[in-house]
Amino acid sequence: MTKLHGARHAVLPDRIETGTYAMAVAMAGGDILLQNSRPELLQAALDVIARTGVTSRRQSRHPHRPQRTHLAPVEVTTAPFPEFPTDLQASSWR
């Protein structure tokens, strides 16, 4: 019988939670540093935010510091990963 051994695993940051914070702050006109988030997991959400007129800058491993100049409505289509997540649809700009 084979024995089990320990392992190390890093839990991925939640893209829905991160995307919700990013959108809320972008709409409110604030500033947030999403520390230890993974931009490749929420690129579709960041793309939608950018289409609304909110720009973000990356700082090393931290993907999002929104800079709001204006907000424009956008159409959003949801799809499975890596596209825009259905669970962020309610937080979209329409």
HUKALIN-V27565 format. One line per field, one symbol per residue. ss: DSSP state (~ for helix, > for strand, _ for the rest). A space follows every 50 residues. Layout:
ss=???
//
This chain:
ss=______________~~~~~~~~~~~~~~__________~~~_~~~~~~~~ ~__>>>__>__>___>>>_________________~~~~~~___
//
